[in-house]
Amino acid sequence: MAVPKRKMSRANTRHRRSQWKAAAPSLVQCENRSCRQPKLPHVACPSCGQYDGRQVVQPA
């Protein structure tokens, strides 16, 4: 098993971790012509409750 030979400095640790950024979720428009609200891809629309042209859930 690989074990570090020396302690990594705070600056090096923070420099390495500086690339751990959270990415914003990609949003698409709802396919329903009357809705067109932003939603996550491959997920039922929270506004109208449709997915792939079908009503799958009751809107909140």
C-alpha positions, 0 to 999 in steps of 0.5 A: 500500500502506498504511504506518503513519505512526508507530510503535505504542506497546507499550501499544497493541499489547498492548491490541490483542493482548489479544483474541487468545484461544484458544477451547476446542474444543466437545465433544459426547457420542458417539452410541454408547449404550455409549460416551457419551465426549466427542468433537469434532463431525464426527469419529470417536470415539477411544474406540469408533471409531464415526461416524454409527452405523457402525464406521469405525476400530479403537479405540485 
